[in-house]
Amino acid sequence: MRWDYYLHKRKNGVYYVEFIDKASGKKLSARSAGETDKVKAELWKINGIPTGRLGKPRPMEEAARVESVTRAMRKAELNSAC
């Protein structure tokens, strides 16, 4: 069975969500769920994952897709021929 995400608690007591890139199967950057209670932290599945400075919720699929595109752009080789 393959997981879409992992939910884990850091030393500061806050839960973080790590998404799995569906194409590569690799873990993406962890995102704070903004909660210290596990039940409340799992509500991101319904409300969306908080993102940005304002903590505006974003659906899981969108957050994972943005992270995948950002990672691909960082790894891309850039040259002046384009």
C-alpha positions in Angstrom: 0.0 0.0 0.0 1.4 3.4 -1.0 0.7 6.5 1.1 -0.2 9.9 -0.3 1.3 11.7 2.7 2.9 11.3 6.1 1.8 13.2 9.2 4.4 13.5 11.9 5.1 15.6 15.0 8.3 17.6 15.4 10.2 18.5 18.5 8.3 21.8 18.8 5.0 19.8 19.2 3.6 20.9 15.9 2.4 18.4 13.3 3.7 18.5 9.8 2.5 16.9 6.6 4.9 15.4 4.1 3.3 14.7 0.7 4.6 12.0 -1.7 5.2 13.0 -5.3 3.0 10.6 -7.3 5.3 10.6 -10.3 8.6 9.9 -8.6 7.4 8.4 -5.3 9.7 10.8 -3.3 8.8 12.8 -0.3 8.2 16.5 -0.8 9.0 19.3 1.7 7.1 19.1 4.9 4.3 21.6 5.5 3.1 22.7 8.9 -0.4 21.7 9.7 -0.3 24.5 12.3 -1.7 22.4 15.1 -0.3 20.6 18.2 -3.3 18.3 18.5 -3.3 15.3 16.1 -7.0 15.3 15.5 -7.0 19.0 14.6 -3.9 18.5 12.5 -5.7 15.9 10.4 -8.5 18.4 9.6 -6.2 19.7 6.8 -7.6 16.9 4.7 -11.0 18.7 4.8 -9.9 22.4 5.2 -6.7 22.3 3.1 -3.1 22.7 4.2 -2.1 26.2 5.5 0.3 27.9 3.1 2.1 31.2 2.8 2.4 33.9 5.4 -1.3 34.2 5.9 -1.8 30.5 6.4 -4.6 30.5 3.7 -5.7 26.9 3.3 -4.9 25.2 0.0 -6.2 21.7 -1.1 -3.7 18.9 -0.7 -3.6 18.1 -4.4 -2.8 21.7 -5.3 -0.1 22.1 -2.6 1.6 18.8 -3.7 1.4 19.9 -7.4 3.0 23.3 -6.6 5.8 21.6 -4.7 6.4 19.1 -7.5 6.6 21.8 -10.1 8.9 23.9 -7.9 11.2 21.0 -7.3 11.4 20.2 -11.1 12.2 23.9 -11.8 15.0 23.9 -9.2 16.6 20.8 -10.8 16.3 22.0 -14.4 19.4 23.0 -16.2 19.2 26.6 -17.5 21.3 27.8 -20.4 21.4 31.0 -22.5 20.4 29.1 -25.7 16.7 29.4 -24.9 
